[in-house]
Amino acid sequence: MPADDVHLPPGVTKPARFRPRFHYELLVCGVRGHELIGTDVAELRREDALVARESAGVRWYRCLRCDSWLPLARPAHPSRRHLPARSEIALPLRGRALRDKIVLRLIAIDRALHFFLLALLALAVFLVASHRHELQRRFYRVVTDLQGGVGGGPVQTHRTGLLHELDRLFSLDAGTLRLFGLALALYAALEGAEAVGLWYQKRWAEYLTFIATTSLLPLELYELTRRLSWFKVAALVVNLAIVLYLLFAKRLFGARGGAAAERAERDRDIGWDALKRSAPQTLPT
């Protein structure tokens, strides 16, 4: 058999390049367990060899996700005689389809955190707008006490820092604050829509996330020129990675063949044909 036709289990092959391949199947199986079928059947047939085989009185079951073969004893009390038809078996995601699901859900979690923080901030702004005079009076009273001044005396909030930002916030009129709160609420709704769509791997959410994230990159670069911080650098790196992943790995806007090429790539990694291509030709020993 040609060397190219030999399929070794994931994780045991020596990388052919400097950057080793990351096997998402092994990660998911390590967290959720292997996907085995046929462990409850009384008999294994020749056509079942793709997913379950028997050798020397030991049954070997193939994980439908990571291709690992596990030896198990025959079931003492089988619940059925044979494996169900292939049309009745739900195959787990693997390959690029599994990778995309994991990565998109990680981005969805990031967007969900943004939604939560922006929603809280919008609520706080609306509360400030509704009770601006009372909060402003309390703010200056606290600052005066902290500075050791006399009530009613001049208050120094400096030109930078939290006190300065709060002083600027309270100096805005209620109408401006409400507009600012509305903008934050709309942005939070956008992030929430991205989170839900990406979690369910919707194509429209990928486009929405790409456009929204790309439009904010110039602002993030401008903020870095004003004041450099590790948090801003990390946020920029994460957003750049998201943009590049969506553009090239998900093939948005026709890149690298577009949606048709992406579907074909995913189809090669899932389904019974993919299991046949990676099946060993001999029984495991």
VMD Tcl script that draws the C-alpha trace (Angstrom):
set ca {
  {0.00 0.00 0.00}
  {1.45 3.46 -0.89}
  {2.71 5.57 1.99}
  {0.15 8.28 1.19}
  {-2.69 5.81 1.80}
  {-1.61 4.98 5.35}
  {-3.72 6.90 7.86}
  {-2.34 7.07 11.38}
  {-4.41 8.15 14.37}
  {-4.45 11.91 15.10}
  {-1.71 13.09 17.42}
  {0.85 10.38 16.62}
  {2.11 11.64 13.28}
  {5.34 13.63 13.18}
  {4.68 17.17 11.91}
  {5.97 17.73 8.37}
  {6.41 21.44 9.05}
  {7.68 23.63 11.84}
  {4.16 24.58 12.95}
  {2.46 21.42 14.29}
  {-1.16 20.85 13.38}
  {-3.65 21.40 16.20}
  {-6.21 18.59 16.41}
  {-9.51 20.01 17.61}
  {-10.96 16.48 17.60}
  {-8.58 15.39 20.36}
  {-9.41 18.50 22.37}
  {-13.17 17.91 22.20}
  {-12.85 14.20 22.91}
  {-10.66 15.00 25.91}
  {-13.41 17.25 27.27}
  {-16.58 15.44 26.20}
  {-15.40 11.86 25.68}
  {-15.21 9.70 22.58}
  {-18.10 9.16 20.16}
  {-18.50 5.38 19.90}
  {-21.30 3.35 18.35}
  {-22.02 -0.37 18.47}
  {-20.97 -0.93 22.08}
  {-24.44 -2.34 22.81}
  {-24.89 -4.68 19.81}
  {-24.77 -8.46 19.91}
  {-23.13 -9.02 16.52}
  {-20.75 -7.11 14.29}
  {-21.04 -7.56 10.53}
  {-18.50 -7.09 7.74}
  {-20.09 -3.77 6.74}
  {-19.59 -2.52 10.32}
  {-15.78 -2.68 10.01}
  {-15.64 1.05 9.29}
  {-16.61 1.85 12.89}
  {-16.33 -1.39 14.86}
  {-14.25 -4.56 14.42}
  {-13.47 -7.72 16.33}
  {-10.10 -9.44 16.62}
  {-8.98 -12.24 18.92}
  {-12.13 -11.98 20.99}
  {-11.68 -8.24 21.56}
  {-13.88 -5.62 19.98}
  {-12.37 -2.40 18.69}
  {-14.58 0.66 18.44}
  {-13.66 3.70 16.40}
  {-14.30 7.19 17.71}
  {-16.32 8.92 15.03}
  {-14.72 12.24 15.93}
  {-10.98 11.70 16.51}
  {-10.46 8.28 14.78}
  {-9.05 6.65 17.91}
  {-9.71 2.89 18.27}
  {-10.65 1.66 21.75}
  {-10.67 -2.03 22.82}
  {-13.75 -3.03 24.83}
  {-15.26 -6.31 25.92}
  {-18.42 -7.62 24.36}
  {-21.59 -6.29 26.00}
  {-22.95 -8.68 28.61}
  {-26.51 -7.62 27.87}
  {-26.75 -6.19 24.35}
  {-29.76 -4.01 23.64}
  {-29.87 -4.70 19.90}
  {-28.58 -7.28 17.46}
  {-26.92 -5.09 14.81}
  {-25.78 -1.54 14.29}
  {-28.47 0.85 13.03}
  {-28.47 1.96 9.41}
  {-26.00 4.72 8.56}
  {-28.88 7.09 7.80}
  {-29.94 6.77 11.44}
  {-26.51 7.63 12.87}
  {-25.75 11.28 13.61}
  {-22.05 11.82 12.92}
  {-20.19 14.38 15.07}
  {-18.39 17.34 13.54}
  {-14.70 16.91 12.73}
  {-11.98 18.59 10.72}
  {-12.57 22.15 9.54}
  {-16.23 22.06 10.51}
  {-15.30 21.35 14.13}
  {-12.53 23.95 14.06}
  {-14.91 26.61 12.78}
  {-17.51 25.78 15.42}
  {-14.99 26.11 18.25}
  {-13.39 29.32 16.94}
  {-16.72 30.99 16.15}
  {-18.05 30.15 19.60}
  {-14.95 31.62 21.23}
  {-15.57 34.82 19.27}
  {-19.23 34.64 20.30}
  {-18.22 34.50 23.97}
  {-16.00 37.54 23.45}
  {-18.90 39.41 21.85}
  {-21.26 38.32 24.63}
  {-18.89 39.85 27.21}
  {-18.84 43.06 25.17}
  {-22.65 43.05 25.10}
  {-22.85 42.61 28.88}
  {-20.37 45.41 29.64}
  {-21.85 47.84 27.10}
  {-25.38 47.16 28.34}
  {-24.30 47.89 31.92}
  {-22.55 51.07 30.81}
  {-25.58 52.23 28.83}
  {-27.79 51.62 31.86}
  {-25.40 53.60 34.06}
  {-25.42 56.53 31.61}
  {-29.24 56.57 31.53}
  {-29.31 56.55 35.33}
  {-26.84 59.45 35.44}
  {-28.95 61.39 32.94}
  {-32.07 60.89 35.07}
  {-30.40 61.87 38.36}
  {-27.65 64.15 37.09}
  {-28.00 67.04 39.54}
  {-28.20 64.83 42.62}
  {-25.22 62.69 41.54}
  {-23.23 65.80 40.58}
  {-23.77 67.31 44.02}
  {-22.69 64.11 45.75}
  {-19.66 63.78 43.47}
  {-18.34 67.26 44.33}
  {-19.05 66.71 48.01}
  {-16.97 63.49 48.01}
  {-14.14 65.14 46.06}
  {-14.12 68.08 48.45}
  {-13.92 65.75 51.46}
  {-11.09 63.78 49.86}
  {-9.13 66.96 49.18}
  {-9.64 68.19 52.71}
  {-11.35 71.37 51.54}
  {-14.27 73.24 52.97}
  {-17.74 72.51 51.60}
  {-18.50 74.88 48.76}
  {-14.82 75.59 48.10}
  {-13.05 75.08 44.78}
  {-12.66 71.49 43.63}
  {-9.57 70.31 41.76}
  {-10.18 67.20 39.63}
  {-6.93 67.45 37.62}
  {-6.80 67.05 33.86}
  {-6.50 63.27 33.71}
  {-7.73 60.25 35.60}
  {-11.08 58.98 36.80}
  {-12.07 62.15 38.67}
  {-11.50 64.23 35.56}
  {-13.61 61.88 33.43}
  {-16.43 61.93 35.98}
  {-16.25 65.72 36.11}
  {-16.63 65.82 32.31}
  {-19.53 63.37 32.48}
  {-21.47 65.43 35.00}
  {-20.86 68.60 33.00}
  {-22.89 67.21 30.07}
  {-26.57 68.03 29.85}
  {-29.21 65.32 30.21}
  {-30.04 65.27 26.47}
  {-26.44 64.62 25.47}
  {-26.14 61.89 28.09}
  {-29.26 60.16 26.79}
  {-27.92 60.26 23.23}
  {-24.66 58.78 24.47}
  {-26.55 56.08 26.36}
  {-28.62 55.31 23.27}
  {-25.45 54.91 21.19}
  {-24.05 52.51 23.79}
  {-27.31 50.55 23.85}
  {-27.32 50.21 20.06}
  {-23.69 49.10 20.08}
  {-24.54 46.55 22.79}
  {-27.42 45.25 20.65}
  {-25.00 44.88 17.72}
  {-22.56 42.90 19.85}
  {-25.41 40.76 21.15}
  {-26.60 39.99 17.61}
  {-23.05 39.00 16.65}
  {-22.77 36.72 19.69}
  {-26.04 34.88 18.97}
  {-25.36 34.54 15.24}
  {-21.78 33.33 15.70}
  {-22.80 30.83 18.38}
  {-25.15 29.21 15.86}
  {-22.60 29.62 13.02}
  {-24.73 31.86 10.83}
  {-23.08 33.27 7.71}
  {-24.69 36.70 8.16}
  {-23.12 36.96 11.63}
  {-19.67 36.38 10.16}
  {-20.16 39.29 7.74}
  {-21.63 41.47 10.48}
  {-18.71 40.74 12.82}
  {-16.15 41.36 10.10}
  {-17.65 44.73 9.11}
  {-18.17 45.91 12.69}
  {-14.70 44.85 13.84}
  {-12.92 46.26 10.78}
  {-14.67 49.62 11.14}
  {-13.30 49.99 14.68}
  {-9.67 49.14 13.85}
  {-8.75 52.74 12.81}
  {-10.13 54.01 16.12}
  {-8.11 51.44 18.05}
  {-4.94 52.44 16.17}
  {-5.64 56.10 16.93}
  {-6.09 55.33 20.62}
  {-2.72 53.56 20.63}
  {-1.03 56.69 19.24}
  {-2.52 58.73 22.07}
  {-1.71 56.40 24.93}
  {-0.03 53.00 24.74}
  {-1.18 50.21 27.05}
  {-0.96 46.43 27.05}
  {-4.74 46.17 27.19}
  {-5.16 48.23 24.02}
  {-2.44 46.26 22.24}
  {-4.04 42.95 23.25}
  {-7.47 44.13 22.08}
  {-6.03 45.22 18.74}
  {-4.23 41.89 18.24}
  {-7.40 39.92 19.06}
  {-9.54 41.97 16.68}
  {-6.96 41.68 13.90}
  {-6.88 37.91 14.39}
  {-10.69 37.77 14.19}
  {-10.73 39.84 10.99}
  {-8.05 37.72 9.31}
  {-9.72 34.48 10.37}
  {-13.11 35.53 9.03}
  {-11.65 36.83 5.80}
  {-9.34 33.95 4.90}
  {-10.49 30.88 6.86}
  {-14.20 31.60 6.38}
  {-13.60 32.99 2.86}
  {-15.80 36.08 3.16}
  {-16.42 38.35 0.14}
  {-15.32 35.61 -2.25}
  {-11.82 35.27 -0.80}
  {-10.09 31.98 -1.67}
  {-13.09 30.73 -3.61}
  {-15.80 32.10 -1.35}
  {-18.66 30.23 0.29}
  {-18.70 27.43 -2.30}
  {-15.05 26.56 -1.64}
  {-15.65 26.67 2.11}
  {-18.61 24.28 1.85}
  {-16.60 21.89 -0.30}
  {-13.74 21.99 2.21}
  {-16.09 21.27 5.11}
  {-17.81 18.44 3.22}
  {-14.47 16.70 2.68}
  {-13.95 16.46 6.45}
  {-17.39 15.23 7.52}
  {-19.70 12.39 6.56}
  {-19.16 8.71 5.84}
  {-16.86 9.36 2.89}
  {-14.43 11.17 5.18}
  {-14.49 8.21 7.58}
  {-13.75 5.82 4.71}
  {-10.74 7.85 3.57}
  {-9.15 7.78 7.01}
  {-10.05 4.17 7.92}
  {-7.18 1.68 8.43}
  {-7.01 -1.22 6.00}
  {-6.20 -3.83 8.65}
  {-7.52 -4.63 12.08}
  {-5.87 -2.79 14.99}
  {-3.51 -4.96 16.99}
}
mol new
graphics top color blue
foreach p $ca { graphics top sphere $p radius 0.5 }
foreach p [lrange $ca 0 end-1] q [lrange $ca 1 end] { graphics top cylinder $p $q radius 0.2 }
display resetview
